[in-house]
Amino acid sequence: QLVVYRVAQEALSNAARHSGAAHVAVTLRPRADGVELRIADDGRGFEFDLVQRDPTRGIGLRNMRERLASIGGEFEVRSVPGAGTTLTASVPSAALRRLATG
């Protein structure tokens, strides 16, 4: 729960600071194979590959990816300059069960 919360917190912070978005949609839904968090904005977007290659940028994105990986989750970013960004975080049900039992 804490990982999903922190990912949502970072994604919303990034949208507020960097996107210039007029709208941000947050969706958290259970799935047969786990849980999925999706945060989409209609902001300016960015060149994801360029940000990933620059060690001084994208620290929040790397942190989100690492947090999810630490519990067996997955992280995907789709961004198009001028057309917004969508972040999807998925945590499989096996990871949720493992975390719940300790």
N, C-alpha and C positions, 0 to 999 in steps of 0.2 A: 504494500500500500504506500509506504513511504517513497519508494522509488518512483512509482507512477505519479505521486503528488509532486515530487521534486522535478520530474521531467515536465509536467504541466506548468509548474511555476517558472522554470527556465524558459520554456517555449513562449509563454505569455509575456514574460519580461523582454525577451528578444523582439517579439512582435511590437510591443509598446515602444521600445527604444529605437528599433532599426527599420521597421517596415513602412511606416507612414500609412498604415491600413486604416480604412474607415470602418471595416467590419472584421471581427475575428469570431470564428465558430469553434466551440469546444464540444467534442462528442466522446463520451466514455460508454462503451457498450460491452456487455458480456457476449462471448461467442462460444460455440460448441467446443472450440479448442483453446479457450482462454479468455483474455480480456484485451480490448483494443482502445487506445486513446488516440484521437485524431484532433489536431489543431490546425485550422486553415485560416489564412488571412487573404485579403484582397490588396495587399500592399505592393511595394515596388519589386519584391523578389530579389534574387541574387544569383550569381554564377556559383553554384555549389562546389564544383570541382576546383575553382580558383580559391575559394575560401578554405577548402580542405588542405590545399597544398601550402598555404601561407601559415607558418607556425605562430604568427602574431594575431591571427584572426580565427574565428570559429571555435574558441575554447569552450563556450557553452554547448555547442553542438557535439563536440568530442566528449564532454562530461556526460551529456544525456546518453550518448551511445555506450559509454563505458558503464554507467549505472545500470542500464538495461542488460548489457552483456553479463554483468556480475550476477544476475539472477536468472540468466537463460532467456532473456527477452531479446527482441529485435527492434531496430530503429531505422526508419526510412524518411528521407527528406526529398521532396519534389519542389523545385523552385524554378520559376521562369522569370527572368528580368522583365519588369513591367506587368507581370500577371500573377503575383502573389506566391505564397509558400504554403505547403501542406506538410506537416510532420505527423508521422504515424508511429506509435509505440505499441508493440504487441508483447504480451506476456503469456506464454503457453500455460494451459491448465496444470500440466505436470509441475511446472515451476511454482505455481500458486499453491499446490498441495504440499510440495516439499517445504516451502517457506512457512506454511501454516503449521506444519508438524514440528518445526524447529530445526 
